[in-house]
Structure formats: structure tokens, C-alpha cells
Amino acid sequence: QMLCEVGMVSIASFIAAILAGGPVSEWVGKLILGQVNSSLGTQLANEAKSANLGGGAAVDGFNKTLTELSVTVSNMDKATVVGLGLVVVVIAVLLGSAFILQKSPKSLLQDTE
């Protein structure tokens, strides 16, 4: 019964995670890209100053950064996450209920300690 209850909750959470996984990974990717480009821009500007390039010199090597990041979550990745999640759920339920499963129903009802 516990395994069934936890399984139903797990399925609902897996569905929510699969639906939210794509947009969240896109958002995190853009956030990281923005931070990397910001710090990289500062670093490249400092390197350009120390390179002593004359006026009009080509500085293409100093301004090439990523402008877009495409993040995808494949169906195989989703299936792997669901499979591993189910394994974790089963192990957690079995470990959590191991003490109860060892006792008989009568001894569970009589045990008041």
C-alpha cells in the first residue's frame, strides 16, 4: 500500500518535472550564459588594454562570445530520470518499511512501546 501511494505521488511529480524541465533548463542556460558573457567581457576588455594594440588594429579575437545557447532535454534523458527516480522510491519505501514488514499484523496492533 505504501509503495502504491508513493508511486502515485511520484508519477504526478515526474509529469510535472518533465513538463517544467525544458523551460527551466532554458532559463538556467540563459542565466549562466549571461553571467559567463558578462565576466568574459570584462576579462577580454582588460586583456585588450594590456595587449597594447594600436588604433584601428583588429581585435576580433577579443570580442567573440556566445550569444545563444540551445538547451534540450531528450526523451532518453527523461526516461532515465524517471527510471532512476522509481528505483530510489522503491528503495526508500522498502528501507522505511523494513521494520514494519518484519512484524506480523497482530504484533503491530499489540505493540504500544
Buried (B, 14 or more C-beta within 10 A) or exposed (E): EEBEEBBEEBBEEBEEBBEEBEEEBBEEBEEEBEEEBEEEEEEBEEEBEEEEEEEEEEEEEBEEEEEEBEBEBEEEEBEEBBEEBBEEBBEEBEEEEEEEEEEEEEEEEEEEE
